[in-house]
Amino acid sequence: MASSVEYKDFILDQLNLLDNITSKKMMGEYLLYCDGILFGGIYDNRLLVKKTTTNEKFKMEEQFPYKGAKPMYFVEDVDSKKILKRIVIETCKGL
């Protein structure tokens, strides 16, 4: 199942506390970048971020973006802009 444009737009709006957030459509899903750093993506209308030692403290559940991929962290609380900002900053620090 591909992610919807509406969900992608919602996530980008939730990330508006950060500068330089961009997305790139890739095979029905969306890759997410902060200052040119690929930190995660939207897969099946789920926000997933790369696993790093700097974002372990958020205790997010591991999920797979697609079959055969490396596990990523599932960001469940997408309603809090402040938490999302912290997660993205900490993820990018570890990349």
OpenMM code with the backbone's topology and positions (N, CA, C; nanometers):
from openmm import Vec3, app, unit

residues = "MET ALA SER SER VAL GLU TYR LYS ASP PHE ILE LEU ASP GLN LEU ASN LEU LEU ASP ASN ILE THR SER LYS LYS MET MET GLY GLU TYR LEU LEU TYR CYS ASP GLY ILE LEU PHE GLY GLY ILE TYR ASP ASN ARG LEU LEU VAL LYS LYS THR THR THR ASN GLU LYS PHE LYS MET GLU GLU GLN PHE PRO TYR LYS GLY ALA LYS PRO MET TYR PHE VAL GLU ASP VAL ASP SER LYS LYS ILE LEU LYS ARG ILE VAL ILE GLU THR CYS LYS GLY LEU".split()
positions = [
    Vec3(0.0843, -0.1181, 0.0000),
    Vec3(0.0000, 0.0000, 0.0000),
    Vec3(0.0886, 0.1241, 0.0000),
    Vec3(0.0629, 0.2136, -0.0877),
    Vec3(0.1390, 0.3386, -0.0954),
    Vec3(0.0852, 0.4391, 0.0066),
    Vec3(0.1712, 0.5294, 0.0466),
    Vec3(0.1318, 0.6353, 0.1397),
    Vec3(0.0538, 0.7428, 0.0654),
    Vec3(-0.0390, 0.8056, 0.1369),
    Vec3(-0.1206, 0.9088, 0.0743),
    Vec3(-0.0507, 1.0448, 0.0786),
    Vec3(-0.0810, 1.1262, -0.0193),
    Vec3(-0.0287, 1.2624, -0.0243),
    Vec3(-0.0770, 1.3401, 0.0987),
    Vec3(-0.1999, 1.3137, 0.1407),
    Vec3(-0.2555, 1.3834, 0.2569),
    Vec3(-0.1758, 1.3533, 0.3842),
    Vec3(-0.1371, 1.2266, 0.4021),
    Vec3(-0.0585, 1.1913, 0.5213),
    Vec3(0.0805, 1.2552, 0.5131),
    Vec3(0.1396, 1.2521, 0.3954),
    Vec3(0.2711, 1.3163, 0.3768),
    Vec3(0.2627, 1.4644, 0.4093),
    Vec3(0.1596, 1.5318, 0.3599),
    Vec3(0.1419, 1.6743, 0.3880),
    Vec3(0.1208, 1.6998, 0.5369),
    Vec3(0.0464, 1.6110, 0.6035),
    Vec3(0.0252, 1.6233, 0.7478),
    Vec3(0.1585, 1.6130, 0.8224),
    Vec3(0.2393, 1.5141, 0.7872),
    Vec3(0.3694, 1.4963, 0.8539),
    Vec3(0.4592, 1.6169, 0.8279),
    Vec3(0.4646, 1.6647, 0.7050),
    Vec3(0.5470, 1.7819, 0.6752),
    Vec3(0.5004, 1.9037, 0.7550),
    Vec3(0.3707, 1.9189, 0.7725),
    Vec3(0.3177, 2.0276, 0.8553),
    Vec3(0.3586, 2.0087, 1.0013),
    Vec3(0.3561, 1.8858, 1.0484),
    Vec3(0.3954, 1.8578, 1.1871),
    Vec3(0.5453, 1.8855, 1.2082),
    Vec3(0.6228, 1.8784, 1.1039),
    Vec3(0.7674, 1.9022, 1.1126),
    Vec3(0.8053, 2.0470, 1.0837),
    Vec3(0.7068, 2.1374, 1.0802),
    Vec3(0.7353, 2.2753, 1.0408),
    Vec3(0.8124, 2.3562, 1.1460),
    Vec3(0.8398, 2.2982, 1.2622),
    Vec3(0.9261, 2.3660, 1.3596),
    Vec3(1.0730, 2.3549, 1.3205),
    Vec3(1.1007, 2.2704, 1.2231),
    Vec3(1.2365, 2.2511, 1.1728),
    Vec3(1.2515, 2.3198, 1.0376),
    Vec3(1.3697, 2.3744, 1.0144),
    Vec3(1.3995, 2.4333, 0.8839),
    Vec3(1.4510, 2.3250, 0.7901),
    Vec3(1.4335, 2.3475, 0.6626),
    Vec3(1.4942, 2.2633, 0.5592),
    Vec3(1.4500, 2.1173, 0.5611),
    Vec3(1.3226, 2.0920, 0.5889),
    Vec3(1.2673, 1.9573, 0.5759),
    Vec3(1.2153, 1.9433, 0.4337),
    Vec3(1.2597, 1.8381, 0.3661),
    Vec3(1.2143, 1.8116, 0.2305),
    Vec3(1.1744, 1.6656, 0.2185),
    Vec3(1.0960, 1.6375, 0.1160),
    Vec3(1.0562, 1.4990, 0.0905),
    Vec3(1.0792, 1.4668, -0.0564),
    Vec3(1.0976, 1.3392, -0.0816),
    Vec3(1.1171, 1.2923, -0.2186),
    Vec3(1.0320, 1.1667, -0.2368),
    Vec3(0.9456, 1.1684, -0.3357),
    Vec3(0.8613, 1.0522, -0.3614),
    Vec3(0.9448, 0.9414, -0.4232),
    Vec3(0.9277, 0.8204, -0.3685),
    Vec3(1.0041, 0.7065, -0.4167),
    Vec3(0.9138, 0.5825, -0.4113),
    Vec3(0.8729, 0.5326, -0.5260),
    Vec3(0.7922, 0.4106, -0.5375),
    Vec3(0.6681, 0.4136, -0.4488),
    Vec3(0.5960, 0.5230, -0.4483),
    Vec3(0.4720, 0.5339, -0.3731),
    Vec3(0.4885, 0.5725, -0.2274),
    Vec3(0.6121, 0.5856, -0.1829),
    Vec3(0.6415, 0.6254, -0.0457),
    Vec3(0.7200, 0.7563, -0.0506),
    Vec3(0.7569, 0.8097, 0.0661),
    Vec3(0.8251, 0.9390, 0.0716),
    Vec3(0.9481, 0.9312, 0.1607),
    Vec3(1.0624, 0.9692, 0.1061),
    Vec3(1.1848, 0.9809, 0.1843),
    Vec3(1.1875, 1.1205, 0.2452),
    Vec3(1.2359, 1.1309, 0.3686),
    Vec3(1.2395, 1.2593, 0.4387),
    Vec3(1.3824, 1.3009, 0.4686),
    Vec3(1.4106, 1.4277, 0.4446),
    Vec3(1.5437, 1.4839, 0.4629),
    Vec3(1.5365, 1.6077, 0.5516),
    Vec3(1.6398, 1.6261, 0.6328),
    Vec3(1.6564, 1.7486, 0.7109),
    Vec3(1.7959, 1.8018, 0.6791),
    Vec3(1.8025, 1.9207, 0.6238),
    Vec3(1.9306, 1.9780, 0.5808),
    Vec3(2.0070, 1.8822, 0.4896),
    Vec3(1.9345, 1.8119, 0.4041),
    Vec3(1.9967, 1.7201, 0.3092),
    Vec3(2.0308, 1.5833, 0.3652),
    Vec3(2.0050, 1.5597, 0.4936),
    Vec3(2.0341, 1.4312, 0.5570),
    Vec3(1.9087, 1.3443, 0.5531),
    Vec3(1.9197, 1.2269, 0.4937),
    Vec3(1.8085, 1.1326, 0.4904),
    Vec3(1.7926, 1.0733, 0.6304),
    Vec3(1.6847, 1.1107, 0.6980),
    Vec3(1.6650, 1.0637, 0.8358),
    Vec3(1.5508, 0.9641, 0.8503),
    Vec3(1.4656, 0.9522, 0.7501),
    Vec3(1.3537, 0.8595, 0.7613),
    Vec3(1.2634, 0.8682, 0.6414),
    Vec3(1.1408, 0.8217, 0.6611),
    Vec3(1.0462, 0.8243, 0.5520),
    Vec3(0.9059, 0.7923, 0.5976),
    Vec3(0.8164, 0.8037, 0.5039),
    Vec3(0.6765, 0.7694, 0.5260),
    Vec3(0.6495, 0.6449, 0.4436),
    Vec3(0.6145, 0.5377, 0.5125),
    Vec3(0.5910, 0.4077, 0.4509),
    Vec3(0.4549, 0.3562, 0.4963),
    Vec3(0.3658, 0.3293, 0.4038),
    Vec3(0.2310, 0.2809, 0.4371),
    Vec3(0.1649, 0.3696, 0.5423),
    Vec3(0.1763, 0.4999, 0.5217),
    Vec3(0.1200, 0.6000, 0.6141),
    Vec3(0.1702, 0.5825, 0.7570),
    Vec3(0.2986, 0.5494, 0.7694),
    Vec3(0.3673, 0.5420, 0.8989),
    Vec3(0.4945, 0.6256, 0.8886),
    Vec3(0.5223, 0.7055, 0.9902),
    Vec3(0.6475, 0.7799, 0.9952),
    Vec3(0.7523, 0.6913, 1.0606),
    Vec3(0.8576, 0.6610, 0.9857),
    Vec3(0.9682, 0.5803, 1.0358),
    Vec3(1.0964, 0.6614, 1.0257),
    Vec3(1.1816, 0.6487, 1.1279),
    Vec3(1.3116, 0.7159, 1.1267),
    Vec3(1.4214, 0.6105, 1.1397),
    Vec3(1.5377, 0.6437, 1.0873),
    Vec3(1.6521, 0.5535, 1.0964),
    Vec3(1.6890, 0.5308, 1.2425),
    Vec3(1.7374, 0.4116, 1.2702),
    Vec3(1.7819, 0.3784, 1.4050),
    Vec3(1.9226, 0.4335, 1.4268),
    Vec3(1.9408, 0.5066, 1.5360),
    Vec3(2.0729, 0.5562, 1.5743),
    Vec3(2.0874, 0.5436, 1.7256),
    Vec3(2.2090, 0.5529, 1.7727),
    Vec3(2.2295, 0.5494, 1.9182),
    Vec3(2.1748, 0.6753, 1.9833),
    Vec3(2.1627, 0.7827, 1.9065),
    Vec3(2.1161, 0.9094, 1.9630),
    Vec3(1.9639, 0.9171, 1.9764),
    Vec3(1.8904, 0.8295, 1.9083),
    Vec3(1.7441, 0.8337, 1.9232),
    Vec3(1.6881, 0.7131, 1.9982),
    Vec3(1.7755, 0.6267, 2.0507),
    Vec3(1.7309, 0.5114, 2.1292),
    Vec3(1.6492, 0.5533, 2.2509),
    Vec3(1.6827, 0.6684, 2.3084),
    Vec3(1.6197, 0.7138, 2.4324),
    Vec3(1.4698, 0.7375, 2.4193),
    Vec3(1.4194, 0.7489, 2.2975),
    Vec3(1.2765, 0.7710, 2.2785),
    Vec3(1.1960, 0.6412, 2.2878),
    Vec3(1.2671, 0.5279, 2.2953),
    Vec3(1.2044, 0.3961, 2.3135),
    Vec3(1.0921, 0.3691, 2.2130),
    Vec3(1.1241, 0.3882, 2.0860),
    Vec3(1.0272, 0.3656, 1.9794),
    Vec3(1.0316, 0.2197, 1.9346),
    Vec3(0.9215, 0.1734, 1.8860),
    Vec3(0.9092, 0.0359, 1.8381),
    Vec3(0.9804, 0.0207, 1.7037),
    Vec3(1.0475, -0.0925, 1.6855),
    Vec3(1.1095, -0.1223, 1.5564),
    Vec3(1.0046, -0.1747, 1.4598),
    Vec3(1.0083, -0.1256, 1.3372),
    Vec3(0.9230, -0.1768, 1.2305),
    Vec3(1.0035, -0.1757, 1.1011),
    Vec3(0.9577, -0.2511, 1.0054),
    Vec3(1.0230, -0.2582, 0.8754),
    Vec3(0.9461, -0.1727, 0.7756),
    Vec3(1.0160, -0.0877, 0.7015),
    Vec3(0.9467, -0.0042, 0.6029),
    Vec3(0.8877, -0.0878, 0.4888),
    Vec3(0.9564, -0.1958, 0.4520),
    Vec3(0.9113, -0.2863, 0.3467),
    Vec3(0.9892, -0.4158, 0.3610),
    Vec3(0.9423, -0.5182, 0.2969),
    Vec3(1.0035, -0.6513, 0.3065),
    Vec3(1.1496, -0.6466, 0.2608),
    Vec3(1.2360, -0.7012, 0.3425),
    Vec3(1.3780, -0.7076, 0.3099),
    Vec3(1.4589, -0.5864, 0.3538),
    Vec3(1.3938, -0.4867, 0.4123),
    Vec3(1.4635, -0.3649, 0.4561),
    Vec3(1.5150, -0.3809, 0.5990),
    Vec3(1.6064, -0.2938, 0.6354),
    Vec3(1.6541, -0.2879, 0.7736),
    Vec3(1.5444, -0.2282, 0.8612),
    Vec3(1.5396, -0.2700, 0.9880),
    Vec3(1.4378, -0.2122, 1.0760),
    Vec3(1.4644, -0.0646, 1.1019),
    Vec3(1.3555, 0.0073, 1.1230),
    Vec3(1.3610, 0.1488, 1.1556),
    Vec3(1.2754, 0.1700, 1.2796),
    Vec3(1.2773, 0.2899, 1.3338),
    Vec3(1.1920, 0.3216, 1.4476),
    Vec3(1.0619, 0.3840, 1.3989),
    Vec3(0.9507, 0.3336, 1.4536),
    Vec3(0.8174, 0.3839, 1.4234),
    Vec3(0.7849, 0.4990, 1.5180),
    Vec3(0.7555, 0.6154, 1.4623),
    Vec3(0.7196, 0.7324, 1.5422),
    Vec3(0.5678, 0.7306, 1.5576),
    Vec3(0.5245, 0.6886, 1.6753),
    Vec3(0.3809, 0.6731, 1.6993),
    Vec3(0.3126, 0.8061, 1.7277),
    Vec3(0.3780, 0.8924, 1.8066),
    Vec3(0.3168, 1.0189, 1.8471),
    Vec3(0.3504, 1.1280, 1.7461),
    Vec3(0.2748, 1.1300, 1.6372),
    Vec3(0.2994, 1.2307, 1.5336),
    Vec3(0.2195, 1.3587, 1.5581),
    Vec3(0.1434, 1.3626, 1.6661),
    Vec3(0.0623, 1.4814, 1.6955),
    Vec3(0.1402, 1.5889, 1.7716),
    Vec3(0.2528, 1.5535, 1.8306),
    Vec3(0.3318, 1.6496, 1.9065),
    Vec3(0.4475, 1.7032, 1.8223),
    Vec3(0.4356, 1.8263, 1.7791),
    Vec3(0.5401, 1.8882, 1.6972),
    Vec3(0.6723, 1.8975, 1.7734),
    Vec3(0.6667, 1.9247, 1.9034),
    Vec3(0.7895, 1.9382, 1.9827),
    Vec3(0.8637, 1.8053, 1.9934),
    Vec3(0.7904, 1.6973, 2.0151),
    Vec3(0.8544, 1.5657, 2.0227),
    Vec3(0.9118, 1.5270, 1.8873),
    Vec3(0.8361, 1.5511, 1.7803),
    Vec3(0.8868, 1.5206, 1.6457),
    Vec3(1.0156, 1.5960, 1.6167),
    Vec3(1.0195, 1.7210, 1.6542),
    Vec3(1.1397, 1.8015, 1.6332),
    Vec3(1.2586, 1.7395, 1.7054),
    Vec3(1.2396, 1.7004, 1.8307),
    Vec3(1.3483, 1.6395, 1.9085),
    Vec3(1.3940, 1.5081, 1.8461),
    Vec3(1.2975, 1.4264, 1.8021),
    Vec3(1.3331, 1.2976, 1.7414),
    Vec3(1.4152, 1.3196, 1.6144),
    Vec3(1.3745, 1.4123, 1.5296),
    Vec3(1.4476, 1.4366, 1.4046),
    Vec3(1.5876, 1.4903, 1.4339),
    Vec3(1.5982, 1.5843, 1.5253),
    Vec3(1.7296, 1.6414, 1.5600),
    Vec3(1.8225, 1.5323, 1.6138),
    Vec3(1.7716, 1.4504, 1.7047),
    Vec3(1.8548, 1.3449, 1.7631),
    Vec3(1.8904, 1.2372, 1.6596),
    Vec3(1.7974, 1.2067, 1.5707),
    Vec3(1.8264, 1.1102, 1.4647),
    Vec3(1.9369, 1.1619, 1.3746),
    Vec3(1.9262, 1.2867, 1.3318),
    Vec3(2.0278, 1.3444, 1.2423),
    Vec3(2.1638, 1.3549, 1.3094),
    Vec3(2.1660, 1.3784, 1.4401),
    Vec3(2.2938, 1.3825, 1.5124),
    Vec3(2.3675, 1.2505, 1.5014),
    Vec3(2.2924, 1.1413, 1.4972),
    Vec3(2.3540, 1.0095, 1.4930),
    Vec3(2.3895, 0.9598, 1.3544),
    Vec3(2.3539, 1.0361, 1.2528),
    Vec3(2.3808, 0.9931, 1.1147),
    Vec3(2.5062, 1.0561, 1.0578),
] * unit.nanometer
topology = app.Topology()
chain = topology.addChain("A")
for resn in residues:
    res = topology.addResidue(resn, chain)
    for name in ("N", "CA", "C"):
        topology.addAtom(name, app.Element.getBySymbol(name[0]), res)
